[in-house]
């Protein structure tokens, strides 16, 4: 049609020009069908062999995930076989997954936290993963750690394949602990037991550092405050879940909770732990030897390894109270709801298989593999300090189920903010419990939107 | 266009009375139809994407509508409103929104006025100033956020480096300090949007007849007196318009907060529209989100009403 325009330049009317332009546009659109942009505009699927995958991994995790993706791509016909996208962690990510699924344009595979996929499943936004689907790629339920696999179930059905468990752990600065006499001859930490044992260890470390015994974020980081509290509280006999009946009731054991908060506050009030420090600040304290210990999820191993000259160890958090457990969550793979052909189901499962097979790469980022062939492999056992706390993954507490709970959720933010105030000495345990309960009651009284 | 001129002018010459009674309506209905046809494409989109969502919002605010189920859900009367009005989060977000408005409206009106008066006095190269002040306004919010994120980067950013240069030992990160974050966002916004008010003022200034200034100069009025007694009063109407538009724009703050701090640190910059999106899209509670949205709508409506009253009094005084 462009040649017609050129043949009769004298009669080139506006209408002619528009027609020509439209035709050109249509042609460009058709020829560009293979491109991601064109398929987005036209709503056509990407190349039939391309798998789309969304995740929320940045930093060290992000880099390792890329390596794992390359393994898949190499085995499935090059870079065009996979289109991966990384989004902002937390609520923005889950909002995007939910809206895309509702809009009929989700990715083929997506990452979700174990605690968050339950709500996605209840909302009908992800597809059940049946034993038959697992069998397509030679997987079965028994291949995975029981703790993660069973906790992930929603009404006895499985909607995700967990790749890891990421428990809250204890980091320690060897140089400080050595001087404080807290190390065994092999460089591991002498056992610390009970609240008294912890206080003694912190006092010894504080004498060495001159600043603090242990560091944990107290400001601008609700999630860490929650992880610390949940770890301690869950270690007590008689601790009831904060939420029950799917979030309709707020049911913490008030006395145990107040007592736990009071102890947490006494640690910061006495100067054994800092009252005001944020996420990065708490790391820096341990990295620079101003604190002997540091409490956080195991994923900060990458950051710690990057610190030049830092000799550190990691182990499960001590048993402070009646039993040894820790707060945790897991990363899982889910299949957003959409019509799929058998081929597409198989391809999605193949991708997941590659990911769990590459569990050792993933484990280097600190996460404890859930895929038992990796977890029980000699290679993983030799991975230090990662394998030191692998056992912790079997003794974990996940967030109670509710439409407003899970990693980075309203529940964690609400309660974590109050715990932060307690640690900073700005609220008494009673005030914090009162405020948190009041605020959570609003959510509890709201009918679940799922 | 030709239809209207012929039918409107001819009859008036022949018989004005007849034209009004019989012939004009024919022409008018034809032009009206044509007008509607021209408007239709836009009107359709406007109805579909502006009017209907507003109606939908009003309806859903009375239901427990959720994003993930089709339909409106159950009718729950004013429960969504009651929830919002008794929720600390809502009032906190409302306060942050109002605070942002308080931070941005005065500078955006006063500074825009000052810059316009100064630019208007420039004889040569005025285009440069007009361009310089207006260009940021045409940039998308994401670009603005990137620029200012860079400026406000803790320790190594432009602003913190400048503070260190002046001798500050440990300058606080603007976007990471609860008390400073909103000010940082306000500064970003002022730099970004001042061009719009500036252009409105400049247009207003150029409408003021030069003779007034000449006469005042002849009478011995100082430049300051000229501004005080000629420019300011004659720009009154522009000022009320600018203030109204600015208040509305500031109450609708979302992009800059979302991109620069995501409501943080903590929730210290979480504004109302963020609460709305969190409730409606993250928590799937479209009904509750709509109620919060309607409450913001009511606030903006009140501001507009006040403006209406003020301008009515203004015009009464002028006449």
Interface residues (C-beta under 8 A of the other chain):
Chain A: X91 X92 X94 X95 X98 X99 X102 X123 X124 X125 X219 X220 X222 X278 X403 X404 X410 X417 X439 X442 X446 X447 X449 X450
Chain B: X64 X66 X67 X68 X83 X86 X87 X88 X89 X176 X262 X264 X265 X266 X267 X278 X281 X282 X283 X284 X285 X288
